[in-house]
Amino acid sequence: MTEDEIRRDAFAMPFSSPAYPVGPYRFVNREFMIITYRTDMEKLRKIVPAPLEVTEPLVKYEFIRMPDSTGFGDYTETGQVIPVTYKGRHGGYTHCMFLNDHPPIAGGRELWGFPKKLASPTLKAEIDTLVGTLDYGPVRVATATMGYKHRPADHDAVLASLGTPNWLLKIIPHVDGTARICELVEYYLQDVTLKGAWTGPAALSLMPHALAPVAELPVLEIISATHLVADLTLGLGTVAHDYLA
């Protein structure tokens, strides 16, 4: 194998059988349950990286079911997204994510910098209730419930929320253990077709865990809940800020 062949063909590891294919990545019937809650403002400020700014004490706890995605297969993920601003633009900073499929863990971390870890999330309808759970090993870390399709949500408002910018803190280490890449990455969801959106009563319980510390942003009050189904493309990112420049 020549150096030219390596330069031409390399895009992910391992070289001979990459953990994920080249994008773009399209998702069909992607299902979300998003519970927005009020939390401790000072704790938010301690974990959100500058130059992002926190303007209100809110967290969006998300469960996402992905039954059909190009390259990544069938999987479920969950995590916390914090509403922030960057240079006057409103969007979301992804604080943590937990999922049950290796290709999107590898691709998410290496391409965009998604803070993904292996765990066991679920999202499903149980009779009249939409239920999301997160288990880290044998320990239940999060439980969310929502009345199933109680009321239609504002279609235009939900579609607009899916079009806002998203930010990630991407960290790739050097071979000596120092940071070789440390960037604020910006990305968007693209070509979104919103198939349905609903709202209803919701509850969220977070339990302390050393390696899945979602409870460090405590639930003080449930603000709203949204259940939606959409087709979309996960757009590739751009570097918004380089911490090592």
Secondary structure as UniProt FT lines:
FT   HELIX           3..9
FT   TURN            15..16
FT   STRAND          25..38
FT   HELIX           41..47
FT   TURN            50..51
FT   STRAND          58..69
FT   TURN            70..72
FT   STRAND          73..86
FT   TURN            87..88
FT   STRAND          89..99
FT   HELIX           102..107
FT   HELIX           108..112
FT   STRAND          116..118
FT   STRAND          120..126
FT   TURN            127..128
FT   STRAND          129..136
FT   TURN            137..138
FT   STRAND          139..147
FT   TURN            148..149
FT   STRAND          151..152
FT   HELIX           155..162
FT   STRAND          166..173
FT   TURN            175..176
FT   STRAND          179..187
FT   STRAND          189..199
FT   STRAND          202..206
FT   HELIX           214..216
FT   STRAND          221..234
FT   STRAND          238..242
FT   TURN            243..244
//
